[in-house]
Amino acid sequence: MASYDLALQLGADYIEQDVHMTADGALVVMHDATLDRTALGRDGSATGPVAHKTLDELRRCDVGSWFNQEFPHFARPEYPLMTVPSLDEVFTRYGRTANYYIETKHPESYPGIEEELVRLITGHGLAGRPEATPWGVVVQSFSPVSLRRVHELAPALPLIQLFSVQDSASVQANLAEVRSYASGIGVFKTSVDHGLVAAAHACDLCIHAYTVNDQRAMKRLVGFGIDGVFTDLPDRLDDVLHARRTRKRATLG
């Protein structure tokens, strides 16, 4: 939650949720499929797959101490109090004050994850109109099967097909199929060139790149006409966009 608070403070347009399903069917927000890298437990239980734990067991894990240890210059005493949040808790905390970019992680391992995801989005009143901008909720996945299932359950929900590291031509070859169920694509930053951006837009697909923290790369991607980027440093991207707008005004003037 601390990372979301800071991201919104820094001007992020969306906060991202990597979603897994617990042993008792709850959706929780955590990047890794296992607890071992970022979780600690008093009794040594904070190990193994998220899918093997109940929501109550995950709530007893400390998921902040690892950050203090890895990034001591950013450490804060309150971070060890952080626990694994459920998606329901994230929606409850931010409501309509934030936009959500949700990824179903390893959905083939979690039967029913798409149904529970749509239920939560709908239950919190976050399923906005697809023609509205910005979209209030976006769902992304590397799994076309998962995205097609979400599309069946909620046809109006904007979906993003993620691609692993590939060249531009390989991604372009899939665009005609992707447009049948998705609103856009998410690609690795080095996959992007003018041709891919043009091809995506020609298919009425938006194009987002991940994960971009270097300002030189941000400038390059913005120059290609990309629609958005994933970044750990939204203030850096804001500086790039502000400088670009200033230059355009100066040119027009």
Secondary structure by P-SEA (a helix, b strand, c coil): caaaaaaaaacccbbbbbccccccccccccccccccccbbbcccccccccccccaaaaaaccccaaaaaaccccccccccccccccaaaaaaaccccbbbbbbbcccccccaaaaaaaaaaaaaccccccccccccbbbbcccaaaaaaaaaacccbbbbbbbccccaaaaaaacccccccccbbbbccccccaaaaaaaaaacbbbbbcccccaaaaaaaaaacccbbbcccaaaaaaaaaaaaaaaaaaac
